[in-house]
């Protein structure tokens, strides 16, 4: 076993690395969308749900809600590039 190690399993109430990373990315994208005045309400609501799940230590729910928050924030940012009117 020299040189090999096993990652410690998350303790009850702790988020796994994937959930932590997803939450961080969602936070970043929501802030970016908000600063760009492109934040959708659905992104904010999903981020709030992800934060509640993280506080409860629920990695699965954190991942699900963070993914939705990130997706909705990205869509809001992409919408900035849409034409304002149809030709």
DOGUTI-268460 format. One record per residue: x, y, z of N, C-alpha, C in turn; residue number from 0. Coordinates in Angstrom, 2 decimals. Last residue first. Layout:
N
<r n_east="X" n_north="Y" n_up="Z" ca_east="X" ca_north="Y" ca_up="Z" c_east="X" c_north="Y" c_up="Z" i="NUM"/>
...
***
This chain:
87
<r n_east="-35.56" n_north="40.86" n_up="-37.11" ca_east="-35.49" ca_north="41.57" ca_up="-38.40" c_east="-36.71" c_north="41.27" c_up="-39.24" i="86"/>
<r n_east="-36.42" n_north="41.36" n_up="-33.70" ca_east="-36.36" ca_north="40.50" ca_up="-34.88" c_east="-36.27" c_north="41.38" c_up="-36.13" i="85"/>
<r n_east="-34.31" n_north="42.84" n_up="-31.24" ca_east="-35.55" ca_north="42.79" ca_up="-32.02" c_east="-35.34" c_north="41.84" c_up="-33.20" i="84"/>
<r n_east="-31.94" n_north="42.20" n_up="-29.97" ca_east="-32.99" ca_north="42.86" ca_up="-29.21" c_east="-34.33" c_north="42.80" c_up="-29.92" i="83"/>
<r n_east="-30.34" n_north="39.02" n_up="-30.33" ca_east="-30.74" ca_north="40.33" ca_up="-30.88" c_east="-31.90" c_north="40.90" c_up="-30.09" i="82"/>
<r n_east="-28.45" n_north="37.68" n_up="-27.60" ca_east="-29.56" ca_north="37.57" ca_up="-28.54" c_east="-29.85" c_north="38.96" c_up="-29.11" i="81"/>
<r n_east="-26.65" n_north="37.95" n_up="-25.60" ca_east="-26.13" ca_north="37.99" ca_up="-26.96" c_east="-27.22" c_north="37.85" c_up="-28.02" i="80"/>
<r n_east="-27.99" n_north="37.58" n_up="-23.26" ca_east="-27.46" ca_north="38.91" ca_up="-23.52" c_east="-26.99" c_north="39.06" c_up="-24.97" i="79"/>
<r n_east="-28.43" n_north="34.89" n_up="-23.12" ca_east="-29.52" ca_north="35.72" ca_up="-23.64" c_east="-29.05" c_north="37.15" c_up="-23.93" i="78"/>
<r n_east="-26.25" n_north="33.93" n_up="-21.77" ca_east="-26.31" ca_north="33.75" ca_up="-23.23" c_east="-27.36" c_north="34.66" c_up="-23.84" i="77"/>
<r n_east="-27.03" n_north="34.56" n_up="-19.15" ca_east="-25.87" ca_north="35.23" ca_up="-19.75" c_east="-25.88" c_north="35.11" c_up="-21.26" i="76"/>
<r n_east="-29.20" n_north="32.81" n_up="-18.89" ca_east="-29.40" ca_north="34.24" ca_up="-18.75" c_east="-28.26" c_north="35.03" c_up="-19.37" i="75"/>
<r n_east="-27.84" n_north="30.39" n_up="-19.18" ca_east="-28.85" ca_north="30.78" ca_up="-20.16" c_east="-29.14" c_north="32.27" c_up="-20.09" i="74"/>
<r n_east="-26.26" n_north="30.43" n_up="-16.85" ca_east="-25.63" ca_north="30.43" ca_up="-18.19" c_east="-26.61" c_north="30.88" c_up="-19.26" i="73"/>
<r n_east="-28.29" n_north="30.29" n_up="-14.91" ca_east="-27.42" ca_north="31.47" ca_up="-14.96" c_east="-26.73" c_north="31.58" c_up="-16.33" i="72"/>
<r n_east="-29.31" n_north="27.76" n_up="-15.47" ca_east="-30.17" ca_north="28.93" ca_up="-15.62" c_east="-29.36" c_north="30.22" c_up="-15.68" i="71"/>
<r n_east="-27.04" n_north="26.16" n_up="-14.87" ca_east="-27.65" ca_north="26.14" ca_up="-16.20" c_east="-28.49" c_north="27.39" c_up="-16.44" i="70"/>
<r n_east="-26.64" n_north="26.75" n_up="-12.16" ca_east="-25.60" ca_north="27.07" ca_up="-13.14" c_east="-26.18" c_north="27.14" c_up="-14.54" i="69"/>
<r n_east="-29.04" n_north="25.75" n_up="-11.08" ca_east="-28.68" ca_north="27.16" ca_up="-10.91" c_east="-27.65" c_north="27.58" c_up="-11.95" i="68"/>
<r n_east="-28.80" n_north="23.03" n_up="-11.77" ca_east="-29.91" ca_north="23.83" ca_up="-12.30" c_east="-29.60" c_north="25.32" c_up="-12.19" i="67"/>
<r n_east="-26.55" n_north="22.36" n_up="-10.26" ca_east="-26.52" ca_north="22.20" ca_up="-11.72" c_east="-27.62" c_north="23.03" c_up="-12.37" i="66"/>
<r n_east="-27.52" n_north="22.82" n_up="-7.69" ca_east="-26.41" ca_north="23.65" ca_up="-8.21" c_east="-26.33" c_north="23.55" c_up="-9.72" i="65"/>
<r n_east="-29.44" n_north="20.80" n_up="-7.46" ca_east="-29.86" ca_north="22.21" ca_up="-7.45" c_east="-28.77" c_north="23.13" c_up="-8.00" i="64"/>
<r n_east="-27.78" n_north="18.48" n_up="-7.66" ca_east="-28.94" ca_north="18.68" ca_up="-8.53" c_east="-29.32" c_north="20.15" c_up="-8.61" i="63"/>
<r n_east="-25.85" n_north="18.85" n_up="-5.61" ca_east="-25.45" ca_north="18.71" ca_up="-7.02" c_east="-26.60" c_north="19.02" c_up="-7.95" i="62"/>
<r n_east="-27.56" n_north="18.89" n_up="-3.39" ca_east="-26.72" ca_north="20.05" ca_up="-3.69" c_east="-26.29" c_north="20.01" c_up="-5.15" i="61"/>
<r n_east="-28.60" n_north="16.34" n_up="-3.44" ca_east="-29.50" ca_north="17.46" ca_up="-3.69" c_east="-28.71" c_north="18.72" c_up="-4.03" i="60"/>
<r n_east="-26.19" n_north="14.94" n_up="-2.86" ca_east="-26.99" ca_north="14.65" ca_up="-4.06" c_east="-27.90" c_north="15.81" c_up="-4.41" i="59"/>
<r n_east="-25.29" n_north="15.97" n_up="-0.39" ca_east="-24.50" ca_north="16.15" ca_up="-1.60" c_east="-25.32" c_north="15.94" c_up="-2.86" i="58"/>
<r n_east="-26.46" n_north="17.41" n_up="2.26" ca_east="-27.02" ca_north="16.52" ca_up="1.24" c_east="-26.31" c_north="16.77" c_up="-0.10" i="57"/>
<r n_east="-26.01" n_north="19.07" n_up="4.42" ca_east="-25.03" ca_north="18.03" ca_up="4.13" c_east="-25.49" c_north="17.03" c_up="3.09" i="56"/>
<r n_east="-27.53" n_north="21.22" n_up="4.88" ca_east="-28.03" ca_north="19.97" ca_up="5.46" c_east="-27.06" c_north="18.81" c_up="5.21" i="55"/>
<r n_east="-26.18" n_north="23.06" n_up="3.39" ca_east="-26.21" ca_north="23.26" ca_up="4.84" c_east="-26.69" c_north="22.00" c_up="5.56" i="54"/>
<r n_east="-26.80" n_north="22.06" n_up="0.87" ca_east="-25.42" ca_north="22.02" ca_up="1.35" c_east="-25.37" c_north="22.17" c_up="2.86" i="53"/>
<r n_east="-29.52" n_north="22.66" n_up="0.75" ca_east="-29.09" ca_north="21.26" ca_up="0.70" c_east="-27.67" c_north="21.11" c_up="1.22" i="52"/>
<r n_east="-29.34" n_north="25.45" n_up="0.77" ca_east="-30.05" ca_north="24.75" ca_up="1.85" c_east="-29.63" c_north="23.28" c_up="1.91" i="51"/>
<r n_east="-27.93" n_north="25.85" n_up="-1.63" ca_east="-27.34" ca_north="26.28" ca_up="-0.35" c_east="-28.01" c_north="25.59" c_up="0.83" i="50"/>
<r n_east="-29.81" n_north="24.91" n_up="-3.46" ca_east="-28.50" ca_north="24.25" ca_up="-3.35" c_east="-27.83" c_north="24.61" c_up="-2.03" i="49"/>
<r n_east="-31.82" n_north="26.80" n_up="-3.10" ca_east="-32.10" ca_north="25.40" ca_up="-2.77" c_east="-30.80" c_north="24.62" c_up="-2.61" i="48"/>
<r n_east="-30.45" n_north="29.05" n_up="-4.06" ca_east="-30.91" ca_north="29.03" ca_up="-2.67" c_east="-31.21" c_north="27.60" c_up="-2.22" i="47"/>
<r n_east="-30.15" n_north="28.23" n_up="-6.71" ca_east="-28.96" ca_north="28.43" ca_up="-5.88" c_east="-29.34" c_north="28.42" c_up="-4.40" i="46"/>
<r n_east="-32.82" n_north="28.21" n_up="-7.53" ca_east="-32.07" ca_north="26.96" ca_up="-7.52" c_east="-30.81" c_north="27.08" c_up="-6.67" i="45"/>
<r n_east="-33.39" n_north="30.97" n_up="-7.32" ca_east="-34.13" ca_north="30.01" ca_up="-6.51" c_east="-33.38" c_north="28.67" c_up="-6.42" i="44"/>
<r n_east="-31.63" n_north="32.02" n_up="-9.25" ca_east="-31.51" ca_north="32.43" ca_up="-7.85" c_east="-32.20" c_north="31.41" c_up="-6.94" i="43"/>
<r n_east="-32.65" n_north="30.83" n_up="-11.54" ca_east="-31.26" ca_north="30.58" ca_up="-11.14" c_east="-31.07" c_north="30.92" c_up="-9.67" i="42"/>
<r n_east="-35.22" n_north="31.87" n_up="-11.68" ca_east="-35.05" ca_north="30.42" ca_up="-11.52" c_east="-33.63" c_north="30.07" c_up="-11.10" i="41"/>
<r n_east="-34.75" n_north="34.55" n_up="-12.21" ca_east="-35.28" ca_north="34.18" ca_up="-10.91" c_east="-35.07" c_north="32.69" c_up="-10.64" i="40"/>
<r n_east="-31.71" n_north="35.22" n_up="-13.94" ca_east="-33.09" ca_north="34.74" ca_up="-13.96" c_east="-33.49" c_north="34.34" c_up="-12.54" i="39"/>
<r n_east="-29.60" n_north="37.89" n_up="-14.53" ca_east="-29.95" ca_north="36.81" ca_up="-13.61" c_east="-31.43" c_north="36.48" c_up="-13.70" i="38"/>
<r n_east="-28.41" n_north="39.88" n_up="-15.89" ca_east="-28.96" ca_north="38.80" ca_up="-16.69" c_east="-29.43" c_north="37.64" c_up="-15.82" i="37"/>
<r n_east="-26.70" n_north="41.89" n_up="-15.07" ca_east="-28.14" ca_north="42.17" ca_up="-15.14" c_east="-28.85" c_north="41.14" c_up="-16.01" i="36"/>
<r n_east="-24.18" n_north="41.19" n_up="-14.54" ca_east="-24.47" ca_north="41.52" ca_up="-15.95" c_east="-25.93" c_north="41.88" c_up="-16.16" i="35"/>
<r n_east="-24.33" n_north="40.49" n_up="-11.90" ca_east="-23.56" ca_north="41.68" ca_up="-12.26" c_east="-23.85" c_north="42.15" c_up="-13.68" i="34"/>
<r n_east="-25.81" n_north="38.12" n_up="-12.24" ca_east="-26.39" ca_north="39.25" ca_up="-11.51" c_east="-25.66" c_north="40.54" c_up="-11.86" i="33"/>
<r n_east="-23.99" n_north="36.51" n_up="-13.60" ca_east="-25.26" ca_north="36.86" ca_up="-14.23" c_east="-25.89" c_north="38.07" c_up="-13.56" i="32"/>
<r n_east="-21.99" n_north="36.31" n_up="-11.61" ca_east="-21.69" ca_north="36.88" ca_up="-12.93" c_east="-22.96" c_north="37.33" c_up="-13.64" i="31"/>
<r n_east="-23.43" n_north="35.03" n_up="-9.59" ca_east="-22.86" ca_north="36.36" ca_up="-9.35" c_east="-22.57" c_north="37.05" c_up="-10.68" i="30"/>
<r n_east="-23.95" n_north="32.63" n_up="-10.93" ca_east="-25.07" ca_north="33.47" ca_up="-10.50" c_east="-24.58" c_north="34.89" c_up="-10.22" i="29"/>
<r n_east="-21.36" n_north="31.63" n_up="-11.29" ca_east="-22.18" ca_north="31.98" ca_up="-12.45" c_east="-23.35" c_north="32.87" c_up="-12.08" i="28"/>
<r n_east="-20.52" n_north="31.21" n_up="-8.61" ca_east="-19.77" ca_north="32.09" ca_up="-9.51" c_east="-20.64" c_north="32.55" c_up="-10.68" i="27"/>
<r n_east="-22.41" n_north="29.35" n_up="-7.68" ca_east="-22.27" ca_north="30.66" ca_up="-7.02" c_east="-21.60" c_north="31.65" c_up="-7.97" i="26"/>
<r n_east="-21.82" n_north="27.22" n_up="-9.39" ca_east="-23.14" ca_north="27.85" ca_up="-9.45" c_east="-23.09" c_north="29.24" c_up="-8.82" i="25"/>
<r n_east="-19.24" n_north="26.60" n_up="-8.52" ca_east="-19.46" ca_north="27.04" ca_up="-9.90" c_east="-20.80" c_north="27.75" c_up="-10.03" i="24"/>
<r n_east="-19.79" n_north="25.83" n_up="-5.85" ca_east="-18.89" ca_north="26.95" ca_up="-6.13" c_east="-19.09" c_north="27.51" c_up="-7.54" i="23"/>
<r n_east="-21.41" n_north="23.59" n_up="-6.33" ca_east="-21.95" ca_north="24.75" ca_up="-5.61" c_east="-21.10" c_north="25.99" c_up="-5.88" i="22"/>
<r n_east="-19.58" n_north="21.91" n_up="-7.59" ca_east="-20.79" ca_north="22.34" ca_up="-8.30" c_east="-21.40" c_north="23.57" c_up="-7.65" i="21"/>
<r n_east="-17.72" n_north="21.53" n_up="-5.52" ca_east="-17.31" ca_north="22.16" ca_up="-6.77" c_east="-18.52" c_north="22.70" c_up="-7.54" i="20"/>
<r n_east="-19.31" n_north="20.22" n_up="-3.61" ca_east="-18.65" ca_north="21.49" ca_up="-3.27" c_east="-18.27" c_north="22.25" c_up="-4.54" i="19"/>
<r n_east="-19.98" n_north="17.93" n_up="-5.06" ca_east="-21.04" ca_north="18.86" ca_up="-4.63" c_east="-20.45" c_north="20.22" c_up="-4.28" i="18"/>
<r n_east="-17.45" n_north="16.77" n_up="-5.35" ca_east="-18.24" ca_north="17.13" ca_up="-6.53" c_east="-19.33" c_north="18.14" c_up="-6.18" i="17"/>
<r n_east="-16.66" n_north="16.26" n_up="-2.68" ca_east="-15.94" ca_north="17.23" ca_up="-3.50" c_east="-16.74" c_north="17.69" c_up="-4.71" i="16"/>
<r n_east="-19.54" n_north="16.10" n_up="-0.46" ca_east="-18.41" ca_north="15.52" ca_up="-1.17" c_east="-17.81" c_north="16.58" c_up="-2.10" i="15"/>
<r n_east="-20.27" n_north="17.77" n_up="2.61" ca_east="-20.49" ca_north="17.60" ca_up="1.18" c_east="-19.29" c_north="16.92" c_up="0.56" i="14"/>
<r n_east="-21.28" n_north="16.49" n_up="5.78" ca_east="-20.25" ca_north="17.07" ca_up="4.91" c_east="-20.61" c_north="16.83" c_up="3.46" i="13"/>
<r n_east="-23.21" n_north="15.13" n_up="7.13" ca_east="-23.27" ca_north="16.58" ca_up="7.19" c_east="-22.22" c_north="17.27" c_up="6.34" i="12"/>
<r n_east="-21.09" n_north="12.51" n_up="7.90" ca_east="-22.48" ca_north="12.95" ca_up="7.85" c_east="-22.49" c_north="14.47" c_up="8.00" i="11"/>
<r n_east="-18.04" n_north="12.79" n_up="6.02" ca_east="-18.77" ca_north="12.55" ca_up="7.26" c_east="-20.21" c_north="13.02" c_up="7.06" i="10"/>
<r n_east="-16.88" n_north="11.26" n_up="3.04" ca_east="-17.43" ca_north="12.43" ca_up="3.72" c_east="-18.18" c_north="12.02" c_up="4.98" i="9"/>
<r n_east="-14.14" n_north="9.04" n_up="3.31" ca_east="-15.54" ca_north="9.24" ca_up="2.95" c_east="-16.05" c_north="10.47" c_up="3.69" i="8"/>
<r n_east="-10.89" n_north="9.84" n_up="2.33" ca_east="-11.83" ca_north="9.63" ca_up="3.43" c_east="-13.24" c_north="9.89" c_up="2.93" i="7"/>
<r n_east="-9.30" n_north="8.10" n_up="-0.23" ca_east="-9.91" ca_north="9.35" ca_up="0.22" c_east="-10.90" c_north="9.03" c_up="1.32" i="6"/>
<r n_east="-6.57" n_north="6.04" n_up="0.35" ca_east="-7.99" ca_north="6.11" ca_up="0.08" c_east="-8.50" c_north="7.44" c_up="0.60" i="5"/>
<r n_east="-3.42" n_north="5.73" n_up="-1.22" ca_east="-4.26" ca_north="6.16" ca_up="-0.12" c_east="-5.70" c_north="6.16" c_up="-0.58" i="4"/>
<r n_east="-0.16" n_north="4.53" n_up="-1.86" ca_east="-1.58" ca_north="4.56" ca_up="-2.19" c_east="-2.35" c_north="5.05" c_up="-0.98" i="3"/>
<r n_east="2.36" n_north="4.49" n_up="-0.72" ca_east="2.09" ca_north="5.49" ca_up="-1.75" c_east="0.62" c_north="5.56" c_up="-2.14" i="2"/>
<r n_east="2.13" n_north="1.15" n_up="0.10" ca_east="2.95" ca_north="2.33" ca_up="0.14" c_east="2.67" c_north="3.27" c_up="-1.01" i="1"/>
<r n_east="0.80" n_north="-1.20" n_up="0.00" ca_east="0.00" ca_north="0.00" ca_up="0.00" c_east="0.84" c_north="1.25" c_up="0.00" i="0"/>
***
